[in-house]
Amino acid sequence: MLERDAQLGGRLAAWPRIVADGSRQMVEHGFHGFFRQYYNWHNVLRRIDTELSFLRPAGRYPVVSRHWPEESFSGLPRRPPANLLALVARSPSLKLRELRGVDGQAAVPLLSYSREETYRRFDHISAKDFLDTLGMPARARAHLFDVFAHSFFNHQEDMSAAEMIMQFHFYFLRNPEGLDFDAPTQDYETAIWAPLAGQLQALGGDIRTGAAVHPGSIRGGP
């Protein structure tokens, strides 16, 4: 395996630095939490620890889905779309009275995602134009939708409404985990990359860092 950088991990990498007090600290690009619906990534991490005991909950979040107390929302299932009700009920920045002016008919596509139909109807419309039709208050709009645009470095004007609807469906409605996520108890190098590298090497793999791949350097390349 060839890795261009001096360490594995890309944006999830960590590397040692000696700080002003002389101690050695691991430096990272920033915080990264792992949403619990990232099932493929969790399967990779289970190669390190089948119980994922090195992950910890990253704190409370308005969407708690299956972790609601028994007395909460009596009679409602702990699965989508009850996730959305929990979000509104528990988030201080979302007030039900502020959502009464939302155009319910215009918002239906948010609750009925279809890969073919959603993209046919909304891929040519910007997220901003779609959100404008809902009549949603600015605070709720920022809380529910801006996070998607910011996560993918898009402005509402530049983001497809179909993409936004798909992400809203995936993060809020499609899975029972809602927006719960976890983070490693140690830095990413110690918790993830060193153990994964050790497993690869134990299988006979060769890891070479600081080794970039250029066009034509691979047999059969252009």
Backbone hydrogen bonds, N-H to C=O, Kabsch-Sander energy under -0.5 kcal/mol:
donor,donor_aa,acceptor,acceptor_aa,energy
3,E,208,R,-2.7
12,L,9,G,-2.4
13,A,10,G,-1.6
15,W,27,V,-2.2
17,R,25,Q,-2.5
19,V,17,R,-0.6
19,V,23,S,-2.4
22,G,19,V,-2.4
25,Q,17,R,-3.1
25,Q,23,S,-0.6
27,V,15,W,-3.3
29,H,13,A,-0.8
34,F,182,D,-3.4
35,F,33,G,-0.7
36,R,180,D,-2.0
38,Y,35,F,-1.8
39,Y,37,Q,-2.0
42,H,38,Y,-2.2
43,N,39,Y,-2.0
44,V,40,N,-1.7
45,L,41,W,-2.4
46,R,42,H,-1.7
47,R,44,V,-1.6
48,I,45,L,-1.7
49,D,45,L,-1.7
52,L,49,D,-1.6
55,L,52,L,-1.7
56,R,183,A,-2.6
58,A,181,F,-2.3
64,V,62,P,-0.8
66,R,176,P,-1.0
67,H,64,V,-2.8
68,W,65,S,-1.9
72,S,69,P,-1.5
74,S,71,E,-0.7
76,L,73,F,-2.6
79,R,77,P,-1.3
82,A,79,R,-2.1
84,L,81,P,-1.3
85,L,81,P,-0.8
86,A,82,A,-2.0
87,L,83,N,-2.0
88,V,84,L,-2.1
89,A,85,L,-2.4
90,R,86,A,-2.3
91,S,87,L,-1.6
94,L,91,S,-1.3
98,E,95,K,-1.0
99,L,95,K,-0.8
99,L,96,L,-1.1
100,R,97,R,-0.7
102,V,99,L,-1.5
103,D,134,L,-2.9
104,G,102,V,-1.0
107,A,103,D,-1.4
108,V,104,G,-0.6
108,V,105,Q,-0.8
110,L,107,A,-1.8
111,L,107,A,-0.5
111,L,108,V,-2.1
112,S,108,V,-0.6
112,S,109,P,-0.5
118,T,114,S,-2.7
119,Y,114,S,-0.6
119,Y,115,R,-1.0
120,R,116,E,-1.9
121,R,117,E,-2.3
122,F,118,T,-2.5
123,D,119,Y,-1.5
125,I,122,F,-1.4
127,A,156,Q,-0.8
127,A,159,M,-3.1
128,K,156,Q,-1.6
130,F,126,S,-2.1
131,L,127,A,-2.7
132,D,128,K,-2.3
133,T,129,D,-1.1
133,T,130,F,-0.6
134,L,130,F,-0.6
134,L,131,L,-0.9
135,G,131,L,-0.9
136,M,131,L,-0.7
141,R,137,P,-2.7
142,A,138,A,-2.4
143,H,139,R,-2.0
144,L,140,A,-2.5
145,F,141,R,-2.2
146,D,141,R,-1.1
147,V,142,A,-0.6
148,F,145,F,-1.0
149,A,145,F,-1.4
150,H,146,D,-3.1
151,S,147,V,-2.1
152,F,148,F,-1.4
153,F,150,H,-1.4
154,N,149,A,-3.6
158,D,155,H,-1.4
159,M,155,H,-0.9
159,M,156,Q,-0.6
161,A,122,F,-0.8
161,A,125,I,-3.3
162,A,122,F,-0.9
164,M,160,S,-2.0
165,I,161,A,-2.5
166,M,162,A,-2.4
167,Q,163,E,-2.3
168,F,164,M,-2.6
169,H,165,I,-2.4
170,F,166,M,-2.4
171,Y,167,Q,-2.9
172,F,168,F,-2.3
173,L,168,F,-0.7
173,L,169,H,-1.4
174,R,169,H,-2.7
178,G,175,N,-1.1
180,D,177,E,-2.1
182,D,34,F,-1.9
183,A,56,R,-2.4
185,T,54,F,-2.5
191,A,187,D,-2.8
192,I,188,Y,-2.3
193,W,188,Y,-1.9
194,A,189,E,-2.8
196,L,192,I,-2.3
197,A,193,W,-2.7
198,G,194,A,-2.3
199,Q,195,P,-2.0
200,L,196,L,-2.2
201,Q,197,A,-2.6
202,A,198,G,-2.1
203,L,199,Q,-1.1
204,G,201,Q,-1.7
205,G,200,L,-2.6
207,I,205,G,-0.5
208,R,1,M,-3.0
208,R,206,D,-0.5
209,T,207,I,-0.5
210,G,3,E,-0.8
210,G,5,D,-2.8
211,A,3,E,-2.6
211,A,208,R,-0.5
212,A,210,G,-0.6
214,H,212,A,-0.5
217,S,214,H,-2.5
221,G,218,I,-2.9
